[in-house]
Structure formats: C-alpha cells, structure tokens
C-alpha cells in the first residue's frame, strides 16, 4: 500500500455503524486475519445496527485482494 493510500485509509470508514476506520481492517489483515469472522473479532466491526451488512462486502473484497 502506498503512503497516500495509508493516509486515506485512516479517513475512510470501514464500519459506519461502529465508527471503525478502514485502516483498522487493513491492520487486521496485515496481522494475519483471513476471514470476516477473524476481522470481526479483532476490530469489532459488524456488530452495529446493520449486523455487518454494510461492511461485510468491503471486508471480503479486501481479503480477496490479499490472496
């Protein structure tokens, strides 16, 4: 990830309901998370009002990019 992309990841939402930024999701993937469930456990995403309906697609797409 380029430096500019890292800065933008700090600003972009990862989970709107929980107020978790994208960079937290990327950090979890960098630490070895390989599934949505692992990222939920590490970051707390997916536990808001929508139950992960908004962020699950984004997380799964990010996981596919890292394979």
Secondary structure by P-SEA (a helix, b strand, c coil): ccaaaaaaaacccccccccccaaaaaaaaaaccccaaaaaaacccccccccccccaaaaaaaaaaac
